[in-house]
Each structure stands twice: as C-alpha cells, then as structure tokens.
Amino acid sequence: MATMNVSLPESLRSFVERQVADRGFGTSSEYMRELIRRDQDRQKLRALLLEGAESTPGTPADDAYFDSLRQRVK
C-alpha cells in the first residue's frame, strides 16, 4: 500500500481524531480511506443519475409491464 502524507490545520486534525475515536476506526488512515470510498461511490452514483437523465424514456412501469414480468417469471 502506498503512503500519502496530508497536512491539516489543528482544527481538522482534532476533528479527524474525534471521528476515529467516536466511530470506531482503528486509525486516521482507515477513516480517510472510508471518506475516499464514499466519495468514489457518490461520484459513480452521480454519473449514473446523469446518464439516466440524459437517456431516452424507457417503457412505462404500468400494470401491463408488471403483468409481462410475472408471465416471464412463470
């Protein structure tokens, strides 16, 4: 695993230390990795939402649509 050093002002460093203690992280690195993973997930979700918003409308999810799904399952 690669190492990255991050400089923080004292107020942010204290905040990170409180989060580590209060939320059960073993180290500040674990906390930072979790924040980065959440940001990655948020960016992926945003991209999917934008892709969906830009796409053409699909088949309406009406009674006929669900009836056809039930028939396919049988």
PDB file of N, CA, C, O and CB in Angstrom:
ATOM      1  N   MET A   1       0.853  -1.175   0.000  1.00  0.00           N
ATOM      2  CA  MET A   1       0.000   0.000   0.000  1.00  0.00           C
ATOM      3  C   MET A   1       0.896   1.233   0.000  1.00  0.00           C
ATOM      4  O   MET A   1       1.875   1.297   0.743  1.00  0.00           O
ATOM      5  CB  MET A   1      -0.969   0.000   1.227  1.00  0.00           C
ATOM      6  N   ALA A   2       0.563   2.193  -0.821  1.00  0.00           N
ATOM      7  CA  ALA A   2       1.344   3.429  -0.913  1.00  0.00           C
ATOM      8  C   ALA A   2       1.008   4.347   0.256  1.00  0.00           C
ATOM      9  O   ALA A   2      -0.070   4.263   0.843  1.00  0.00           O
ATOM     10  CB  ALA A   2       1.079   4.150  -2.256  1.00  0.00           C
ATOM     11  N   THR A   3       1.935   5.207   0.574  1.00  0.00           N
ATOM     12  CA  THR A   3       1.760   6.162   1.662  1.00  0.00           C
ATOM     13  C   THR A   3       1.576   7.554   1.082  1.00  0.00           C
ATOM     14  O   THR A   3       2.227   7.930   0.107  1.00  0.00           O
ATOM     15  CB  THR A   3       2.965   6.128   2.634  1.00  0.00           C
ATOM     16  N   MET A   4       0.669   8.318   1.707  1.00  0.00           N
ATOM     17  CA  MET A   4       0.445   9.710   1.315  1.00  0.00           C
ATOM     18  C   MET A   4       0.347  10.521   2.598  1.00  0.00           C
ATOM     19  O   MET A   4      -0.419  10.181   3.500  1.00  0.00           O
ATOM     20  CB  MET A   4      -0.853   9.874   0.424  1.00  0.00           C
ATOM     21  N   ASN A   5       1.111  11.574   2.671  1.00  0.00           N
ATOM     22  CA  ASN A   5       1.055  12.452   3.837  1.00  0.00           C
ATOM     23  C   ASN A   5       0.135  13.621   3.531  1.00  0.00           C
ATOM     24  O   ASN A   5       0.171  14.186   2.438  1.00  0.00           O
ATOM     25  CB  ASN A   5       2.470  12.954   4.231  1.00  0.00           C
ATOM     26  N   VAL A   6      -0.683  13.975   4.501  1.00  0.00           N
ATOM     27  CA  VAL A   6      -1.621  15.079   4.338  1.00  0.00           C
ATOM     28  C   VAL A   6      -1.407  16.053   5.483  1.00  0.00           C
ATOM     29  O   VAL A   6      -1.382  15.654   6.647  1.00  0.00           O
ATOM     30  CB  VAL A   6      -3.098  14.575   4.297  1.00  0.00           C
ATOM     31  N   SER A   7      -1.253  17.324   5.155  1.00  0.00           N
ATOM     32  CA  SER A   7      -1.105  18.355   6.180  1.00  0.00           C
ATOM     33  C   SER A   7      -2.474  18.938   6.493  1.00  0.00           C
ATOM     34  O   SER A   7      -3.224  19.317   5.593  1.00  0.00           O
ATOM     35  CB  SER A   7      -0.119  19.470   5.720  1.00  0.00           C
ATOM     36  N   LEU A   8      -2.787  19.005   7.781  1.00  0.00           N
ATOM     37  CA  LEU A   8      -4.075  19.537   8.222  1.00  0.00           C
ATOM     38  C   LEU A   8      -3.853  20.600   9.285  1.00  0.00           C
ATOM     39  O   LEU A   8      -2.933  20.494  10.096  1.00  0.00           O
ATOM     40  CB  LEU A   8      -4.983  18.408   8.764  1.00  0.00           C
ATOM     41  N   PRO A   9      -4.695  21.621   9.279  1.00  0.00           N
ATOM     42  CA  PRO A   9      -4.634  22.552  10.408  1.00  0.00           C
ATOM     43  C   PRO A   9      -5.097  21.818  11.672  1.00  0.00           C
ATOM     44  O   PRO A   9      -5.766  20.788  11.589  1.00  0.00           O
ATOM     45  CB  PRO A   9      -5.517  23.827  10.141  1.00  0.00           C
ATOM     46  N   GLU A  10      -4.750  22.336  12.789  1.00  0.00           N
ATOM     47  CA  GLU A  10      -5.048  21.678  14.066  1.00  0.00           C
ATOM     48  C   GLU A  10      -6.536  21.372  14.230  1.00  0.00           C
ATOM     49  O   GLU A  10      -6.897  20.311  14.740  1.00  0.00           O
ATOM     50  CB  GLU A  10      -4.577  22.547  15.221  1.00  0.00           C
ATOM     51  N   SER A  11      -7.397  22.289  13.805  1.00  0.00           N
ATOM     52  CA  SER A  11      -8.843  22.058  13.975  1.00  0.00           C
ATOM     53  C   SER A  11      -9.307  20.836  13.191  1.00  0.00           C
ATOM     54  O   SER A  11     -10.124  20.065  13.693  1.00  0.00           O
ATOM     55  CB  SER A  11      -9.641  23.293  13.528  1.00  0.00           C
ATOM     56  N   LEU A  12      -8.805  20.641  11.973  1.00  0.00           N
ATOM     57  CA  LEU A  12      -9.191  19.462  11.190  1.00  0.00           C
ATOM     58  C   LEU A  12      -8.555  18.196  11.755  1.00  0.00           C
ATOM     59  O   LEU A  12      -9.184  17.138  11.777  1.00  0.00           O
ATOM     60  CB  LEU A  12      -8.787  19.641   9.719  1.00  0.00           C
ATOM     61  N   ARG A  13      -7.327  18.304  12.205  1.00  0.00           N
ATOM     62  CA  ARG A  13      -6.666  17.145  12.815  1.00  0.00           C
ATOM     63  C   ARG A  13      -7.450  16.674  14.045  1.00  0.00           C
ATOM     64  O   ARG A  13      -7.642  15.473  14.236  1.00  0.00           O
ATOM     65  CB  ARG A  13      -5.202  17.493  13.207  1.00  0.00           C
ATOM     66  N   SER A  14      -7.896  17.602  14.865  1.00  0.00           N
ATOM     67  CA  SER A  14      -8.689  17.253  16.049  1.00  0.00           C
ATOM     68  C   SER A  14     -10.014  16.606  15.637  1.00  0.00           C
ATOM     69  O   SER A  14     -10.465  15.637  16.249  1.00  0.00           O
ATOM     70  CB  SER A  14      -8.953  18.510  16.916  1.00  0.00           C
ATOM     71  N   PHE A  15     -10.621  17.154  14.600  1.00  0.00           N
ATOM     72  CA  PHE A  15     -11.874  16.587  14.111  1.00  0.00           C
ATOM     73  C   PHE A  15     -11.668  15.139  13.666  1.00  0.00           C
ATOM     74  O   PHE A  15     -12.453  14.262  14.026  1.00  0.00           O
ATOM     75  CB  PHE A  15     -12.432  17.432  12.949  1.00  0.00           C
ATOM     76  N   VAL A  16     -10.626  14.889  12.895  1.00  0.00           N
ATOM     77  CA  VAL A  16     -10.335  13.528  12.421  1.00  0.00           C
ATOM     78  C   VAL A  16     -10.101  12.606  13.609  1.00  0.00           C
ATOM     79  O   VAL A  16     -10.620  11.490  13.635  1.00  0.00           O
ATOM     80  CB  VAL A  16      -9.100  13.520  11.482  1.00  0.00           C
ATOM     81  N   GLU A  17      -9.343  13.048  14.573  1.00  0.00           N
ATOM     82  CA  GLU A  17      -9.072  12.215  15.757  1.00  0.00           C
ATOM     83  C   GLU A  17     -10.355  11.882  16.513  1.00  0.00           C
ATOM     84  O   GLU A  17     -10.514  10.762  17.000  1.00  0.00           O
ATOM     85  CB  GLU A  17      -8.089  12.926  16.695  1.00  0.00           C
ATOM     86  N   ARG A  18     -11.273  12.848  16.615  1.00  0.00           N
ATOM     87  CA  ARG A  18     -12.560  12.580  17.280  1.00  0.00           C
ATOM     88  C   ARG A  18     -13.380  11.564  16.491  1.00  0.00           C
ATOM     89  O   ARG A  18     -14.006  10.675  17.068  1.00  0.00           O
ATOM     90  CB  ARG A  18     -13.364  13.887  17.451  1.00  0.00           C
ATOM     91  N   GLN A  19     -13.371  11.705  15.160  1.00  0.00           N
ATOM     92  CA  GLN A  19     -14.123  10.771  14.328  1.00  0.00           C
ATOM     93  C   GLN A  19     -13.573   9.358  14.467  1.00  0.00           C
ATOM     94  O   GLN A  19     -14.336   8.395  14.551  1.00  0.00           O
ATOM     95  CB  GLN A  19     -14.087  11.211  12.861  1.00  0.00           C
ATOM     96  N   VAL A  20     -12.271   9.236  14.490  1.00  0.00           N
ATOM     97  CA  VAL A  20     -11.626   7.923  14.653  1.00  0.00           C
ATOM     98  C   VAL A  20     -12.059   7.299  15.972  1.00  0.00           C
ATOM     99  O   VAL A  20     -12.420   6.123  16.019  1.00  0.00           O
ATOM    100  CB  VAL A  20     -10.075   8.051  14.599  1.00  0.00           C
ATOM    101  N   ALA A  21     -12.023   8.079  17.034  1.00  0.00           N
ATOM    102  CA  ALA A  21     -12.381   7.561  18.355  1.00  0.00           C
ATOM    103  C   ALA A  21     -13.876   7.272  18.472  1.00  0.00           C
ATOM    104  O   ALA A  21     -14.272   6.223  18.980  1.00  0.00           O
ATOM    105  CB  ALA A  21     -11.964   8.550  19.434  1.00  0.00           C
ATOM    106  N   ASP A  22     -14.700   8.199  18.003  1.00  0.00           N
ATOM    107  CA  ASP A  22     -16.155   8.077  18.190  1.00  0.00           C
ATOM    108  C   ASP A  22     -16.798   7.052  17.265  1.00  0.00           C
ATOM    109  O   ASP A  22     -17.814   6.452  17.616  1.00  0.00           O
ATOM    110  CB  ASP A  22     -16.812   9.415  17.974  1.00  0.00           C
ATOM    111  N   ARG A  23     -16.217   6.845  16.088  1.00  0.00           N
ATOM    112  CA  ARG A  23     -16.865   5.997  15.098  1.00  0.00           C
ATOM    113  C   ARG A  23     -16.195   4.643  14.942  1.00  0.00           C
ATOM    114  O   ARG A  23     -16.557   3.872  14.054  1.00  0.00           O
ATOM    115  CB  ARG A  23     -16.892   6.693  13.779  1.00  0.00           C
ATOM    116  N   GLY A  24     -15.229   4.348  15.791  1.00  0.00           N
ATOM    117  CA  GLY A  24     -14.655   3.008  15.833  1.00  0.00           C
ATOM    118  C   GLY A  24     -13.614   2.698  14.771  1.00  0.00           C
ATOM    119  O   GLY A  24     -13.360   1.527  14.486  1.00  0.00           O
ATOM    120  N   PHE A  25     -13.012   3.707  14.186  1.00  0.00           N
ATOM    121  CA  PHE A  25     -11.932   3.446  13.247  1.00  0.00           C
ATOM    122  C   PHE A  25     -10.671   3.164  14.042  1.00  0.00           C
ATOM    123  O   PHE A  25     -10.462   3.739  15.110  1.00  0.00           O
ATOM    124  CB  PHE A  25     -11.724   4.641  12.269  1.00  0.00           C
ATOM    125  N   GLY A  26      -9.831   2.278  13.523  1.00  0.00           N
ATOM    126  CA  GLY A  26      -8.592   1.957  14.216  1.00  0.00           C
ATOM    127  C   GLY A  26      -7.539   3.041  14.084  1.00  0.00           C
ATOM    128  O   GLY A  26      -6.764   3.289  15.007  1.00  0.00           O
ATOM    129  N   THR A  27      -7.523   3.683  12.924  1.00  0.00           N
ATOM    130  CA  THR A  27      -6.520   4.718  12.657  1.00  0.00           C
ATOM    131  C   THR A  27      -7.146   5.825  11.822  1.00  0.00           C
ATOM    132  O   THR A  27      -8.231   5.672  11.260  1.00  0.00           O
ATOM    133  CB  THR A  27      -5.280   4.121  11.932  1.00  0.00           C
ATOM    134  N   SER A  28      -6.441   6.931  11.757  1.00  0.00           N
ATOM    135  CA  SER A  28      -6.905   8.025  10.896  1.00  0.00           C
ATOM    136  C   SER A  28      -6.855   7.608   9.434  1.00  0.00           C
ATOM    137  O   SER A  28      -7.651   8.094   8.630  1.00  0.00           O
ATOM    138  CB  SER A  28      -6.056   9.292  11.116  1.00  0.00           C
ATOM    139  N   SER A  29      -5.939   6.721   9.073  1.00  0.00           N
ATOM    140  CA  SER A  29      -5.866   6.226   7.695  1.00  0.00           C
ATOM    141  C   SER A  29      -7.136   5.473   7.320  1.00  0.00           C
ATOM    142  O   SER A  29      -7.646   5.626   6.210  1.00  0.00           O
ATOM    143  CB  SER A  29      -4.641   5.317   7.513  1.00  0.00           C
ATOM    144  N   GLU A  30      -7.646   4.662   8.240  1.00  0.00           N
ATOM    145  CA  GLU A  30      -8.901   3.945   7.970  1.00  0.00           C
ATOM    146  C   GLU A  30     -10.043   4.927   7.743  1.00  0.00           C
ATOM    147  O   GLU A  30     -10.867   4.726   6.851  1.00  0.00           O
ATOM    148  CB  GLU A  30      -9.245   2.993   9.134  1.00  0.00           C
ATOM    149  N   TYR A  31     -10.096   5.974   8.535  1.00  0.00           N
ATOM    150  CA  TYR A  31     -11.132   6.993   8.390  1.00  0.00           C
ATOM    151  C   TYR A  31     -11.017   7.681   7.031  1.00  0.00           C
ATOM    152  O   TYR A  31     -12.019   7.856   6.338  1.00  0.00           O
ATOM    153  CB  TYR A  31     -11.034   8.030   9.526  1.00  0.00           C
ATOM    154  N   MET A  32      -9.814   8.068   6.652  1.00  0.00           N
ATOM    155  CA  MET A  32      -9.606   8.745   5.373  1.00  0.00           C
ATOM    156  C   MET A  32      -9.954   7.825   4.204  1.00  0.00           C
ATOM    157  O   MET A  32     -10.555   8.272   3.228  1.00  0.00           O
ATOM    158  CB  MET A  32      -8.152   9.226   5.254  1.00  0.00           C
ATOM    159  N   ARG A  33      -9.583   6.544   4.291  1.00  0.00           N
ATOM    160  CA  ARG A  33      -9.932   5.606   3.217  1.00  0.00           C
ATOM    161  C   ARG A  33     -11.440   5.490   3.077  1.00  0.00           C
ATOM    162  O   ARG A  33     -11.958   5.425   1.962  1.00  0.00           O
ATOM    163  CB  ARG A  33      -9.319   4.221   3.484  1.00  0.00           C
ATOM    164  N   GLU A  34     -12.150   5.465   4.202  1.00  0.00           N
ATOM    165  CA  GLU A  34     -13.617   5.386   4.160  1.00  0.00           C
ATOM    166  C   GLU A  34     -14.204   6.637   3.495  1.00  0.00           C
ATOM    167  O   GLU A  34     -15.130   6.530   2.690  1.00  0.00           O
ATOM    168  CB  GLU A  34     -14.195   5.219   5.593  1.00  0.00           C
ATOM    169  N   LEU A  35     -13.680   7.806   3.822  1.00  0.00           N
ATOM    170  CA  LEU A  35     -14.155   9.035   3.183  1.00  0.00           C
ATOM    171  C   LEU A  35     -13.925   9.007   1.679  1.00  0.00           C
ATOM    172  O   LEU A  35     -14.789   9.420   0.906  1.00  0.00           O
ATOM    173  CB  LEU A  35     -13.462  10.250   3.790  1.00  0.00           C
ATOM    174  N   ILE A  36     -12.767   8.522   1.269  1.00  0.00           N
ATOM    175  CA  ILE A  36     -12.449   8.462  -0.159  1.00  0.00           C
ATOM    176  C   ILE A  36     -13.363   7.462  -0.859  1.00  0.00           C
ATOM    177  O   ILE A  36     -13.860   7.740  -1.950  1.00  0.00           O
ATOM    178  CB  ILE A  36     -10.968   8.078  -0.376  1.00  0.00           C
ATOM    179  N   ARG A  37     -13.590   6.296  -0.242  1.00  0.00           N
ATOM    180  CA  ARG A  37     -14.507   5.310  -0.846  1.00  0.00           C
ATOM    181  C   ARG A  37     -15.910   5.887  -0.996  1.00  0.00           C
ATOM    182  O   ARG A  37     -16.557   5.685  -2.023  1.00  0.00           O
ATOM    183  CB  ARG A  37     -14.559   4.024   0.005  1.00  0.00           C
ATOM    184  N   ARG A  38     -16.379   6.598   0.013  1.00  0.00           N
ATOM    185  CA  ARG A  38     -17.710   7.214  -0.078  1.00  0.00           C
ATOM    186  C   ARG A  38     -17.773   8.248  -1.196  1.00  0.00           C
ATOM    187  O   ARG A  38     -18.777   8.352  -1.900  1.00  0.00           O
ATOM    188  CB  ARG A  38     -18.086   7.867   1.254  1.00  0.00           C
ATOM    189  N   ASP A  39     -16.703   9.005  -1.352  1.00  0.00           N
ATOM    190  CA  ASP A  39     -16.672   9.998  -2.421  1.00  0.00           C
ATOM    191  C   ASP A  39     -16.673   9.307  -3.784  1.00  0.00           C
ATOM    192  O   ASP A  39     -17.342   9.766  -4.710  1.00  0.00           O
ATOM    193  CB  ASP A  39     -15.435  10.910  -2.279  1.00  0.00           C
ATOM    194  N   GLN A  40     -15.927   8.208  -3.913  1.00  0.00           N
ATOM    195  CA  GLN A  40     -15.947   7.444  -5.160  1.00  0.00           C
ATOM    196  C   GLN A  40     -17.358   6.949  -5.458  1.00  0.00           C
ATOM    197  O   GLN A  40     -17.841   7.073  -6.584  1.00  0.00           O
ATOM    198  CB  GLN A  40     -14.968   6.256  -5.085  1.00  0.00           C
ATOM    199  N   ASP A  41     -18.017   6.387  -4.448  1.00  0.00           N
ATOM    200  CA  ASP A  41     -19.391   5.898  -4.630  1.00  0.00           C
ATOM    201  C   ASP A  41     -20.322   7.034  -5.034  1.00  0.00           C
ATOM    202  O   ASP A  41     -21.166   6.856  -5.913  1.00  0.00           O
ATOM    203  CB  ASP A  41     -19.903   5.231  -3.339  1.00  0.00           C
ATOM    204  N   ARG A  42     -20.181   8.182  -4.415  1.00  0.00           N
ATOM    205  CA  ARG A  42     -21.018   9.341  -4.719  1.00  0.00           C
ATOM    206  C   ARG A  42     -20.812   9.787  -6.168  1.00  0.00           C
ATOM    207  O   ARG A  42     -21.771  10.126  -6.862  1.00  0.00           O
ATOM    208  CB  ARG A  42     -20.706  10.501  -3.751  1.00  0.00           C
ATOM    209  N   GLN A  43     -19.564   9.786  -6.616  1.00  0.00           N
ATOM    210  CA  GLN A  43     -19.272  10.179  -7.989  1.00  0.00           C
ATOM    211  C   GLN A  43     -19.851   9.174  -8.991  1.00  0.00           C
ATOM    212  O   GLN A  43     -20.373   9.567 -10.035  1.00  0.00           O
ATOM    213  CB  GLN A  43     -17.761  10.311  -8.190  1.00  0.00           C
ATOM    214  N   LYS A  44     -19.758   7.878  -8.672  1.00  0.00           N
ATOM    215  CA  LYS A  44     -20.337   6.852  -9.547  1.00  0.00           C
ATOM    216  C   LYS A  44     -21.847   7.013  -9.624  1.00  0.00           C
ATOM    217  O   LYS A  44     -22.429   6.947 -10.707  1.00  0.00           O
ATOM    218  CB  LYS A  44     -19.978   5.437  -9.045  1.00  0.00           C
ATOM    219  N   LEU A  45     -22.477   7.224  -8.480  1.00  0.00           N
ATOM    220  CA  LEU A  45     -23.926   7.412  -8.453  1.00  0.00           C
ATOM    221  C   LEU A  45     -24.326   8.645  -9.253  1.00  0.00           C
ATOM    222  O   LEU A  45     -25.298   8.604 -10.008  1.00  0.00           O
ATOM    223  CB  LEU A  45     -24.424   7.535  -7.008  1.00  0.00           C
ATOM    224  N   ARG A  46     -23.598   9.721  -9.099  1.00  0.00           N
ATOM    225  CA  ARG A  46     -23.893  10.955  -9.846  1.00  0.00           C
ATOM    226  C   ARG A  46     -23.796  10.704 -11.349  1.00  0.00           C
ATOM    227  O   ARG A  46     -24.643  11.161 -12.116  1.00  0.00           O
ATOM    228  CB  ARG A  46     -22.923  12.092  -9.431  1.00  0.00           C
ATOM    229  N   ALA A  47     -22.753   9.972 -11.766  1.00  0.00           N
ATOM    230  CA  ALA A  47     -22.583   9.668 -13.189  1.00  0.00           C
ATOM    231  C   ALA A  47     -23.747   8.829 -13.701  1.00  0.00           C
ATOM    232  O   ALA A  47     -24.246   9.071 -14.800  1.00  0.00           O
ATOM    233  CB  ALA A  47     -21.253   8.933 -13.430  1.00  0.00           C
ATOM    234  N   LEU A  48     -24.185   7.845 -12.916  1.00  0.00           N
ATOM    235  CA  LEU A  48     -25.321   7.016 -13.320  1.00  0.00           C
ATOM    236  C   LEU A  48     -26.605   7.827 -13.403  1.00  0.00           C
ATOM    237  O   LEU A  48     -27.404   7.643 -14.321  1.00  0.00           O
ATOM    238  CB  LEU A  48     -25.502   5.860 -12.347  1.00  0.00           C
ATOM    239  N   LEU A  49     -26.804   8.727 -12.441  1.00  0.00           N
ATOM    240  CA  LEU A  49     -28.002   9.566 -12.460  1.00  0.00           C
ATOM    241  C   LEU A  49     -28.005  10.494 -13.674  1.00  0.00           C
ATOM    242  O   LEU A  49     -29.037  10.677 -14.320  1.00  0.00           O
ATOM    243  CB  LEU A  49     -28.098  10.389 -11.169  1.00  0.00           C
ATOM    244  N   LEU A  50     -26.850  11.074 -13.978  1.00  0.00           N
ATOM    245  CA  LEU A  50     -26.764  11.942 -15.150  1.00  0.00           C
ATOM    246  C   LEU A  50     -26.980  11.148 -16.434  1.00  0.00           C
ATOM    247  O   LEU A  50     -27.642  11.621 -17.358  1.00  0.00           O
ATOM    248  CB  LEU A  50     -25.406  12.652 -15.191  1.00  0.00           C
ATOM    249  N   GLU A  51     -26.426   9.951 -16.489  1.00  0.00           N
ATOM    250  CA  GLU A  51     -26.627   9.093 -17.659  1.00  0.00           C
ATOM    251  C   GLU A  51     -28.111   8.772 -17.831  1.00  0.00           C
ATOM    252  O   GLU A  51     -28.634   8.811 -18.945  1.00  0.00           O
ATOM    253  CB  GLU A  51     -25.806   7.788 -17.527  1.00  0.00           C
ATOM    254  N   GLY A  52     -28.778   8.460 -16.738  1.00  0.00           N
ATOM    255  CA  GLY A  52     -30.210   8.178 -16.802  1.00  0.00           C
ATOM    256  C   GLY A  52     -31.017   9.393 -17.205  1.00  0.00           C
ATOM    257  O   GLY A  52     -31.973   9.277 -17.972  1.00  0.00           O
ATOM    258  N   ALA A  53     -30.644  10.558 -16.697  1.00  0.00           N
ATOM    259  CA  ALA A  53     -31.372  11.783 -17.025  1.00  0.00           C
ATOM    260  C   ALA A  53     -31.214  12.147 -18.500  1.00  0.00           C
ATOM    261  O   ALA A  53     -32.110  12.743 -19.097  1.00  0.00           O
ATOM    262  CB  ALA A  53     -30.889  12.937 -16.147  1.00  0.00           C
ATOM    263  N   GLU A  54     -30.076  11.788 -19.079  1.00  0.00           N
ATOM    264  CA  GLU A  54     -29.821  12.118 -20.476  1.00  0.00           C
ATOM    265  C   GLU A  54     -30.347  11.062 -21.444  1.00  0.00           C
ATOM    266  O   GLU A  54     -30.360  11.285 -22.655  1.00  0.00           O
ATOM    267  CB  GLU A  54     -28.346  12.305 -20.689  1.00  0.00           C
ATOM    268  N   SER A  55     -30.778   9.924 -20.925  1.00  0.00           N
ATOM    269  CA  SER A  55     -31.237   8.846 -21.804  1.00  0.00           C
ATOM    270  C   SER A  55     -32.680   9.083 -22.246  1.00  0.00           C
ATOM    271  O   SER A  55     -33.410   9.888 -21.668  1.00  0.00           O
ATOM    272  CB  SER A  55     -31.117   7.485 -21.096  1.00  0.00           C
ATOM    273  N   THR A  56     -33.057   8.358 -23.281  1.00  0.00           N
ATOM    274  CA  THR A  56     -34.441   8.466 -23.753  1.00  0.00           C
ATOM    275  C   THR A  56     -35.353   7.701 -22.801  1.00  0.00           C
ATOM    276  O   THR A  56     -34.914   6.745 -22.161  1.00  0.00           O
ATOM    277  CB  THR A  56     -34.584   7.921 -25.211  1.00  0.00           C
ATOM    278  N   PRO A  57     -36.598   8.104 -22.701  1.00  0.00           N
ATOM    279  CA  PRO A  57     -37.520   7.406 -21.800  1.00  0.00           C
ATOM    280  C   PRO A  57     -37.670   5.941 -22.191  1.00  0.00           C
ATOM    281  O   PRO A  57     -37.692   5.595 -23.372  1.00  0.00           O
ATOM    282  CB  PRO A  57     -38.890   8.090 -21.803  1.00  0.00           C
ATOM    283  N   GLY A  58     -37.772   5.096 -21.183  1.00  0.00           N
ATOM    284  CA  GLY A  58     -37.951   3.669 -21.419  1.00  0.00           C
ATOM    285  C   GLY A  58     -39.421   3.297 -21.392  1.00  0.00           C
ATOM    286  O   GLY A  58     -40.298   4.154 -21.500  1.00  0.00           O
ATOM    287  N   THR A  59     -39.671   2.029 -21.251  1.00  0.00           N
ATOM    288  CA  THR A  59     -41.035   1.516 -21.181  1.00  0.00           C
ATOM    289  C   THR A  59     -41.667   1.949 -19.861  1.00  0.00           C
ATOM    290  O   THR A  59     -41.035   1.845 -18.809  1.00  0.00           O
ATOM    291  CB  THR A  59     -41.057  -0.033 -21.323  1.00  0.00           C
ATOM    292  N   PRO A  60     -42.910   2.434 -19.907  1.00  0.00           N
ATOM    293  CA  PRO A  60     -43.570   2.818 -18.656  1.00  0.00           C
ATOM    294  C   PRO A  60     -43.766   1.598 -17.745  1.00  0.00           C
ATOM    295  O   PRO A  60     -44.064   0.503 -18.221  1.00  0.00           O
ATOM    296  CB  PRO A  60     -44.932   3.488 -18.951  1.00  0.00           C
ATOM    297  N   ALA A  61     -43.598   1.794 -16.456  1.00  0.00           N
ATOM    298  CA  ALA A  61     -43.800   0.714 -15.486  1.00  0.00           C
ATOM    299  C   ALA A  61     -45.254   0.749 -15.021  1.00  0.00           C
ATOM    300  O   ALA A  61     -45.557   1.128 -13.890  1.00  0.00           O
ATOM    301  CB  ALA A  61     -42.817   0.847 -14.266  1.00  0.00           C
ATOM    302  N   ASP A  62     -46.143   0.344 -15.926  1.00  0.00           N
ATOM    303  CA  ASP A  62     -47.568   0.320 -15.610  1.00  0.00           C
ATOM    304  C   ASP A  62     -48.001  -1.113 -15.325  1.00  0.00           C
ATOM    305  O   ASP A  62     -47.162  -2.009 -15.231  1.00  0.00           O
ATOM    306  CB  ASP A  62     -48.404   0.926 -16.769  1.00  0.00           C
ATOM    307  N   ASP A  63     -49.309  -1.335 -15.187  1.00  0.00           N
ATOM    308  CA  ASP A  63     -49.816  -2.676 -14.887  1.00  0.00           C
ATOM    309  C   ASP A  63     -49.409  -3.689 -15.948  1.00  0.00           C
ATOM    310  O   ASP A  63     -49.053  -4.821 -15.621  1.00  0.00           O
ATOM    311  CB  ASP A  63     -51.330  -2.649 -14.761  1.00  0.00           C
ATOM    312  N   ALA A  64     -49.459  -3.289 -17.217  1.00  0.00           N
ATOM    313  CA  ALA A  64     -49.097  -4.212 -18.297  1.00  0.00           C
ATOM    314  C   ALA A  64     -47.625  -4.615 -18.191  1.00  0.00           C
ATOM    315  O   ALA A  64     -47.283  -5.769 -18.449  1.00  0.00           O
ATOM    316  CB  ALA A  64     -49.377  -3.568 -19.675  1.00  0.00           C
ATOM    317  N   TYR A  65     -46.781  -3.707 -17.827  1.00  0.00           N
ATOM    318  CA  TYR A  65     -45.358  -4.003 -17.676  1.00  0.00           C
ATOM    319  C   TYR A  65     -45.144  -5.052 -16.592  1.00  0.00           C
ATOM    320  O   TYR A  65     -44.410  -6.018 -16.798  1.00  0.00           O
ATOM    321  CB  TYR A  65     -44.572  -2.725 -17.343  1.00  0.00           C
ATOM    322  N   PHE A  66     -45.787  -4.864 -15.433  1.00  0.00           N
ATOM    323  CA  PHE A  66     -45.611  -5.822 -14.341  1.00  0.00           C
ATOM    324  C   PHE A  66     -46.266  -7.154 -14.654  1.00  0.00           C
ATOM    325  O   PHE A  66     -45.770  -8.199 -14.233  1.00  0.00           O
ATOM    326  CB  PHE A  66     -46.179  -5.261 -13.049  1.00  0.00           C
ATOM    327  N   ASP A  67     -47.380  -7.135 -15.390  1.00  0.00           N
ATOM    328  CA  ASP A  67     -48.005  -8.396 -15.818  1.00  0.00           C
ATOM    329  C   ASP A  67     -47.050  -9.180 -16.719  1.00  0.00           C
ATOM    330  O   ASP A  67     -46.929 -10.398 -16.586  1.00  0.00           O
ATOM    331  CB  ASP A  67     -49.342  -8.123 -16.562  1.00  0.00           C
ATOM    332  N   SER A  68     -46.372  -8.483 -17.634  1.00  0.00           N
ATOM    333  CA  SER A  68     -45.426  -9.175 -18.522  1.00  0.00           C
ATOM    334  C   SER A  68     -44.248  -9.746 -17.726  1.00  0.00           C
ATOM    335  O   SER A  68     -43.745 -10.818 -18.060  1.00  0.00           O
ATOM    336  CB  SER A  68     -44.910  -8.212 -19.619  1.00  0.00           C
ATOM    337  N   LEU A  69     -43.808  -9.053 -16.693  1.00  0.00           N
ATOM    338  CA  LEU A  69     -42.736  -9.586 -15.840  1.00  0.00           C
ATOM    339  C   LEU A  69     -43.193 -10.849 -15.122  1.00  0.00           C
ATOM    340  O   LEU A  69     -42.454 -11.829 -15.037  1.00  0.00           O
ATOM    341  CB  LEU A  69     -42.284  -8.530 -14.813  1.00  0.00           C
ATOM    342  N   ARG A  70     -44.416 -10.815 -14.607  1.00  0.00           N
ATOM    343  CA  ARG A  70     -44.946 -12.001 -13.916  1.00  0.00           C
ATOM    344  C   ARG A  70     -45.036 -13.191 -14.867  1.00  0.00           C
ATOM    345  O   ARG A  70     -44.748 -14.324 -14.480  1.00  0.00           O
ATOM    346  CB  ARG A  70     -46.334 -11.702 -13.315  1.00  0.00           C
ATOM    347  N   GLN A  71     -45.433 -12.934 -16.102  1.00  0.00           N
ATOM    348  CA  GLN A  71     -45.526 -14.010 -17.083  1.00  0.00           C
ATOM    349  C   GLN A  71     -44.143 -14.584 -17.389  1.00  0.00           C
ATOM    350  O   GLN A  71     -44.000 -15.797 -17.540  1.00  0.00           O
ATOM    351  CB  GLN A  71     -46.190 -13.503 -18.372  1.00  0.00           C
ATOM    352  N   ARG A  72     -43.142 -13.741 -17.480  1.00  0.00           N
ATOM    353  CA  ARG A  72     -41.782 -14.215 -17.748  1.00  0.00           C
ATOM    354  C   ARG A  72     -41.247 -15.053 -16.602  1.00  0.00           C
ATOM    355  O   ARG A  72     -40.484 -15.992 -16.827  1.00  0.00           O
ATOM    356  CB  ARG A  72     -40.851 -13.039 -18.002  1.00  0.00           C
ATOM    357  N   VAL A  73     -41.635 -14.729 -15.373  1.00  0.00           N
ATOM    358  CA  VAL A  73     -41.159 -15.471 -14.205  1.00  0.00           C
ATOM    359  C   VAL A  73     -41.794 -16.856 -14.163  1.00  0.00           C
ATOM    360  O   VAL A  73     -41.154 -17.826 -13.755  1.00  0.00           O
ATOM    361  CB  VAL A  73     -41.470 -14.701 -12.904  1.00  0.00           C
ATOM    362  N   LYS A  74     -43.039 -16.945 -14.581  1.00  0.00           N
ATOM    363  CA  LYS A  74     -43.732 -18.241 -14.591  1.00  0.00           C
ATOM    364  C   LYS A  74     -43.126 -19.092 -15.644  1.00  0.00           C
ATOM    365  O   LYS A  74     -43.550 -20.231 -15.836  1.00  0.00           O
ATOM    366  CB  LYS A  74     -45.244 -18.087 -14.828  1.00  0.00           C
TER     367      LYS A  74
END
